[in-house]
Amino acid sequence: MKMRISFHSYCAMGNLSLCSYIIFFLMLHVSTLESVNFKVIGPDHPITVSAGEDALLPCHLSPSMNAQEMEVRWFQSKDSELVHLYQDGKDQIELQISKYRDRTELLKDGIVDGRVALHIRNITPSDQGQFICFFRSPSFFGEATLELKVTGLGSTPRISIDSYQSRGIHMVCESAGWYPKPQVQWRDLKGQHLPSLTEKIIQHDNGLFEAQISIIVTETSSQDLSCSVSNSHLNQGKESMVYIAGKLVADLEKHLAEKEKLQNELQLRRVQIYQASVILDPITAHPDLILSEDQTCVTKGDIAQNVPNNPERFDSSVCVLGSEGFTSGIHYWEMEVGNGGDWWAVGVARESIKRKGWLNFSPVEKIWAVECDWGKYQALDSSVIHLPLNERLGKIGVSLDFKEHHVAFYDIDNMVPIYTFKEVSFSDEKIFPFFCIWRTPGKYIKLCDREKS
């Protein structure tokens, strides 16, 4: 007859030592089952994603086990900022940093086997770097590091004609949407590198790069030109070609010259509508200057005039100001300088310009002007800018623009711009028309009334 004795009855019969050992063994076995060690495994190679596309960052547990009740945390290793958190059986999106809010999703189709993947939408260059995939159970944790590389294969280069120059045609190649910083160059028919006239590569707020290079094509050019932009990480690039023939260059030069002439005329017409009524101020005129009765013409006299030495009068530099100053808006006036001889200057000056002693005509002295010096024309900027004018100036136009902070000069006879002072600091002072004429008696500068001319 077989007898079955329960574990409880067996212990009650006095076998306490053996029972204690069995209970300890069972408890140890259960504890070991609950704290099984695991490893977190990620890809053994970088994950490369193009900017603007989505990324999948996978990781899994080894050995396989159910991770539904575990914590799964993703963060960027460079700054330990929380990218995504799965906890208590759901995604805790309110805890992730704002940069990744509404951009991430934890794919949990395989979570019962310990497999997950982080889905990141609309990848940008700022996402590039290392990510940490972290698992934690009640008694153990582990992590794996993944590397995300971001690339950008930008747009096909666009080649365009920018302008006509004396040496030929200025051609520009542009391409955007590259990451990292691309390499860009011109090549000839044989694939040989051609030096660029200019090269500019800028990085926009979205982290992507835009490239622009230019080249001068001359009339003697008769070859294929290509503009290539390449991504060193992908070993890929894009290229555009254009065929340049000598006759094409000549035709384009003629077309661009006509276009440039029309643009210059339109530019001048735009400022001429702001015609100001400018007359000369006798109180400021140097004693060597003679003003006409209507105060529109200033002539260099041969002897000093008997005039009061008031504080407003120039006593050394042979100059005179306009009678009215300006503080805002756009103002334009014209004057005849063809009879001014070989030594004169016209432009604008601040009200606080020095009246006593010799002036150094420059923005430092609160003057923005162009001058004729021994028959050579130059702009009196922070340094003297020689103006390559082919003809003797007859009539000059001056545009004073407070909104754009510009003072511009025009050759009226040929309807072309001469020079523009940009980013002028007008301060809060009045700005006055400014005229100087010296050395040769009898020479004069005369203001023009466009409505009567």
C-alpha positions in Angstrom: 0.0 0.0 0.0 1.4 3.4 -1.1 1.3 6.4 1.2 1.5 10.0 0.2 2.7 12.5 2.8 2.3 16.2 2.2 5.2 18.6 2.7 3.3 20.2 5.6 2.8 16.8 7.3 6.3 15.8 6.6 7.6 18.9 8.5 5.1 18.3 11.3 6.7 14.9 11.9 9.8 16.6 13.2 12.0 16.8 10.1 12.5 20.6 10.7 16.1 20.8 9.6 15.5 19.3 6.2 12.3 21.4 5.8 14.2 24.6 6.5 16.8 23.7 3.9 14.1 23.0 1.3 12.3 26.3 2.0 15.5 28.3 1.7 16.3 26.6 -1.6 12.9 27.4 -3.0 13.0 31.1 -1.9 16.5 31.5 -3.4 15.3 29.9 -6.7 12.3 32.3 -6.8 14.5 35.3 -6.1 16.9 34.3 -8.8 14.1 34.1 -11.3 12.9 37.6 -10.5 16.3 39.2 -10.9 17.4 37.6 -14.2 20.2 39.7 -15.7 19.8 41.0 -19.3 21.7 43.0 -21.8 20.4 45.9 -24.0 21.5 45.4 -27.6 21.5 48.2 -30.3 22.8 48.4 -33.9 26.6 47.9 -34.2 26.8 50.6 -36.9 25.7 54.2 -37.2 22.2 54.8 -38.5 22.3 57.3 -41.3 19.2 59.4 -42.1 18.7 62.3 -44.6 17.5 65.6 -43.2 13.7 65.9 -43.4 13.2 62.1 -43.3 12.2 59.9 -40.3 14.6 57.8 -38.2 14.1 54.4 -36.6 16.4 53.6 -33.6 16.0 49.9 -32.6 17.1 48.1 -29.5 16.2 44.8 -27.8 16.8 42.7 -24.7 19.0 39.7 -24.6 17.8 37.2 -23.6 14.3 37.9 -24.9 11.8 38.7 -22.3 8.6 40.6 -21.8 9.3 44.3 -21.3 5.7 45.6 -21.0 6.1 46.3 -17.3 9.6 47.7 -17.6 10.7 51.3 -18.0 12.1 52.2 -21.4 13.9 55.5 -21.6 15.6 57.3 -24.5 17.9 60.3 -24.1 20.7 62.0 -26.0 24.1 61.2 -24.4 25.6 64.6 -25.2 23.4 66.4 -22.8 21.3 63.7 -21.1 18.0 65.3 -22.2 15.0 63.1 -22.2 13.9 62.2 -25.7 11.1 59.7 -24.9 9.9 57.8 -21.8 7.8 54.6 -21.6 6.7 53.9 -18.0 3.9 52.2 -16.2 2.7 50.7 -19.4 2.3 53.9 -21.4 4.3 56.7 -23.0 5.0 59.7 -20.7 5.2 62.4 -23.4 4.7 65.3 -21.0 8.2 64.7 -19.6 10.2 64.8 -22.8 12.0 68.0 -23.8 10.1 70.4 -26.1 12.5 69.7 -29.1 11.1 66.2 -29.4 7.5 66.8 -28.4 5.1 65.5 -31.1 8.1 64.1 -33.0 8.6 60.7 -31.3 6.8 57.4 -31.0 7.9 54.2 -29.3 7.1 51.2 -31.6 6.0 48.4 -29.2 4.9 45.6 -31.6 7.7 43.4 -30.3 7.8 44.6 -26.7 6.6 41.2 -25.3 9.9 39.8 -26.6 11.9 42.8 -25.4 12.1 44.5 -28.9 11.3 48.2 -29.3 12.2 51.0 -31.8 12.1 54.8 -31.4 10.5 56.6 -34.3 11.7 60.2 -34.7 10.0 62.3 -37.4 11.5 65.1 -39.5 15.1 64.6 -38.7 17.3 67.8 -38.6 21.1 68.2 -38.2 20.6 69.1 -34.5 19.4 65.5 -33.9 22.8 64.1 -34.9 24.8 62.3 -32.2 24.6 59.4 -29.7 21.3 58.2 -28.2 21.0 55.9 -25.2 18.4 53.1 -25.1 17.7 52.3 -21.4 15.7 49.4 -19.9 14.9 49.0 -16.2 13.1 46.2 -14.4 12.3 46.2 -10.7 15.6 44.5 -10.0 18.0 45.2 -12.9 18.7 47.8 -15.6 20.9 48.1 -18.7 21.5 50.4 -21.7 22.9 50.5 -25.2 24.4 53.4 -27.2 23.3 54.1 -30.7 24.8 56.7 -33.1 22.6 58.7 -35.5 24.2 60.5 -38.5 22.3 63.1 -40.4 23.1 63.9 -44.0 21.6 66.2 -46.6 21.8 65.7 -50.3 20.8 69.1 -51.5 19.2 70.5 -54.6 20.6 70.2 -58.1 22.9 73.2 -58.7 21.2 76.1 -60.5 23.5 78.1 -62.8 22.4 81.6 -63.7 23.7 84.8 -65.3 24.1 87.4 -62.7 25.5 90.5 -64.5 27.7 91.8 -67.2 31.2 93.0 -66.2 34.0 94.5 -68.2 35.9 91.1 -68.2 32.9 89.0 -69.3 29.7 87.5 -67.9 29.4 86.9 -64.1 27.8 83.5 -63.7 26.5 82.1 -60.4 25.9 78.6 -59.2 23.6 78.0 -56.2 22.5 74.9 -54.3 20.8 74.5 -50.9 19.8 71.7 -48.4 23.2 70.1 -47.8 24.6 68.6 -44.6 27.4 68.5 -43.5 29.2 71.5 -45.2 29.5 70.5 -48.9 32.3 70.9 -51.4 31.5 73.0 -54.4 33.5 73.8 -57.5 33.6 74.7 -61.2 35.0 72.2 -63.7 35.9 72.5 -67.4 35.2 70.1 -70.3 38.0 67.8 -69.1 36.9 67.8 -65.5 39.7 70.0 -64.4 39.0 72.4 -61.5 38.5 76.0 -62.4 39.1 78.8 -59.8 36.0 80.6 -58.6 35.6 84.3 -58.5 33.7 84.1 -55.2 32.6 81.3 -52.9 30.1 81.6 -50.1 28.8 78.7 -48.0 26.3 79.6 -45.2 24.5 77.5 -42.6 20.8 78.4 -42.1 18.8 78.1 -38.8 17.6 74.6 -39.7 21.3 73.5 -39.8 21.4 72.9 -43.5 24.0 74.5 -45.8 23.6 76.7 -48.9 26.4 77.1 -51.3 27.0 79.8 -53.9 30.0 80.2 -56.2 30.6 82.5 -59.2 32.9 82.7 -62.2 33.7 85.1 -65.0 33.1 83.7 -68.5 35.0 85.6 -71.2 34.4 86.0 -74.9 37.2 83.5 -75.6 35.5 80.8 -73.6 34.3 77.9 -75.7 33.8 74.9 -73.5 31.4 73.1 -71.3 31.3 74.4 -67.7 30.0 72.3 -64.9 29.1 73.2 -61.3 29.3 70.3 -58.9 28.3 70.1 -55.2 29.2 67.0 -53.2 28.5 65.4 -49.8 31.7 63.9 -48.3 29.7 61.6 -45.9 27.7 60.1 -48.6 30.3 60.2 -51.3 27.6 61.6 -53.5 26.9 64.9 -55.3 25.0 66.7 -57.9 26.1 68.5 -61.0 24.8 70.9 -63.6 26.4 71.9 -66.9 26.2 74.9 -69.3 27.7 75.3 -72.7 29.4 78.6 -73.3 30.2 79.8 -76.9 32.1 83.0 -77.8 29.2 84.4 -79.8 26.8 83.6 -77.0 29.0 85.6 -74.6 29.0 88.6 -77.1 25.3 88.5 -77.5 24.7 88.2 -73.7 27.1 91.1 -73.1 25.1 93.3 -75.4 21.8 92.2 -73.8 23.1 92.6 -70.3 24.6 96.0 -71.1 21.2 97.2 -72.4 19.4 95.7 -69.4 21.9 97.4 -67.0 21.3 100.7 -68.7 17.6 100.4 -68.3 17.9 99.5 -64.7 20.1 102.5 -64.1 17.6 104.8 -65.7 14.7 103.3 -63.6 16.8 103.7 -60.4 17.4 107.4 -61.2 13.8 108.0 -62.1 12.7 106.6 -58.8 14.7 109.1 -56.8 14.0 112.1 -59.1 10.4 112.2 -57.9 11.7 113.4 -54.5 13.0 116.6 -56.0 13.8 119.2 -53.2 14.0 122.9 -53.7 17.6 123.6 -52.6 19.1 127.1 -52.4 22.4 128.3 -50.9 22.8 129.8 -47.5 24.9 133.0 -47.7 25.4 133.0 -43.9 27.6 129.9 -44.3 29.5 130.9 -47.5 33.3 131.3 -47.3 34.4 134.9 -48.1 35.9 133.8 -51.4 32.5 132.6 -52.7 30.0 134.7 -54.6 26.4 133.7 -54.5 23.9 134.6 -57.2 20.9 136.8 -56.3 18.6 133.8 -56.4 21.1 131.8 -54.3 21.2 128.9 -56.8 24.7 129.5 -58.2 28.1 129.7 -56.3 31.2 131.2 -58.0 34.8 131.2 -56.9 35.8 134.9 -56.6 39.3 136.3 -57.1 39.3 138.3 -53.8 37.6 137.7 -50.4 34.2 139.3 -50.0 33.6 141.8 -47.1 31.3 139.6 -45.1 30.8 139.2 -41.3 32.8 136.5 -39.6 29.8 134.9 -38.0 30.0 131.4 -36.3 28.2 129.7 -39.1 30.6 130.8 -41.9 33.4 128.6 -43.2 36.7 130.6 -42.8 39.3 128.3 -44.3 37.7 125.5 -46.5 36.0 127.3 -49.5 32.5 125.8 -48.9 28.8 126.7 -48.5 25.8 124.8 -47.2 22.2 124.7 -48.4 19.8 126.9 -46.6 17.5 124.1 -45.5 18.5 120.9 -43.6 16.7 117.6 -43.5 16.0 115.0 -40.8 13.9 112.4 -42.4 12.5 111.1 -45.7 14.1 111.1 -49.2 15.4 114.2 -50.9 17.0 114.7 -54.3 18.6 117.7 -56.1 20.8 118.3 -59.1 23.6 120.7 -60.0 25.8 121.6 -62.9 29.5 121.0 -62.2 30.8 121.1 -65.8 32.0 124.7 -65.3 33.4 124.0 -61.8 36.9 123.6 -63.1 39.2 120.9 -61.8 38.7 121.5 -58.1 35.3 121.1 -56.5 33.3 118.9 -54.1 29.5 118.3 -53.6 27.5 116.2 -51.3 25.9 116.5 -47.8 27.1 117.4 -44.3 25.8 117.3 -40.7 24.8 120.6 -39.1 27.6 120.3 -36.6 30.3 120.2 -39.3 33.4 122.3 -38.3 33.1 125.8 -39.8 36.5 127.2 -38.6 39.8 125.8 -39.8 40.5 123.4 -42.6 38.3 120.4 -43.2 39.3 116.8 -44.1 36.5 115.8 -46.4 35.3 112.4 -45.1 32.5 110.8 -43.0 34.8 111.3 -40.0 34.4 115.1 -40.5 30.6 114.5 -41.0 30.8 114.9 -44.8 29.7 112.5 -47.5 30.8 113.9 -50.9 32.4 113.2 -54.2 35.0 115.6 -55.6 37.0 116.5 -58.7 40.7 116.8 -57.9 42.9 117.9 -60.8 40.2 116.5 -63.2 40.1 113.1 -61.5 36.9 112.0 -59.7 36.8 110.3 -56.4 34.4 109.5 -53.5 35.5 110.8 -50.1 34.6 107.7 -48.0 36.6 106.4 -45.1 39.3 106.1 -47.7 39.5 107.8 -51.1 37.7 105.8 -53.7 38.8 106.6 -57.3 35.8 106.7 -59.7 36.6 105.3 -63.2 34.5 107.7 -65.2 35.1 107.8 -68.9 33.6 111.2 -69.5 33.9 114.6 -67.9 30.9 115.2 -65.6 28.4 117.8 -66.6 25.6 117.4 -64.2 25.3 115.5 -60.9 22.3 114.3 -58.9 22.4 113.7 -55.2 19.9 111.5 -53.3 19.6 111.7 -49.5 17.7 108.7 -48.1 17.2 108.6 -44.4 15.2 105.3 -44.5 17.9 103.3 -46.2 20.7 105.3 -44.7 22.1 106.0 -48.1 23.7 109.0 -49.9 23.8 108.3 -53.7 25.4 110.3 -56.6 24.4 110.1 -60.2 25.8 111.1 -63.6 22.7 112.8 -65.0 24.0 113.2 -68.6 24.6 109.4 -68.9 21.9 108.4 -66.3 24.2 106.1 -64.4 25.0 105.9 -60.7 28.4 107.2 -59.7 28.8 106.1 -56.0 26.7 105.3 -53.0 27.6 105.8 -49.3 25.8 103.0 -47.5 24.9 102.5 -43.8 25.4 106.2 -43.1 24.9 107.2 -39.5 22.9 110.4 -39.7 22.4 110.7 -35.9 19.6 113.1 -34.9 21.2 116.1 -36.6 20.0 118.0 -39.6 21.7 117.1 -42.9 22.5 119.9 -45.3 23.5 120.0 -49.0 27.2 120.8 -49.2 29.2 122.5 -51.9 32.9 123.5 -52.3 34.8 125.2 -55.1 38.3 126.5 -55.0 41.5 127.5 -56.8 40.3 128.9 -60.1 38.3 132.3 -60.0 35.3 132.4 -62.2 34.4 128.7 -62.0 31.0 127.9 -60.6 28.5 125.3 -59.6 24.8 125.9 -60.3 21.8 124.2 -58.8 19.2 123.0 -61.3 15.4 123.3 -61.2 14.2 120.2 -62.9 10.7 121.5 -63.3 12.0 124.4 -65.4 14.7 122.4 -67.3 
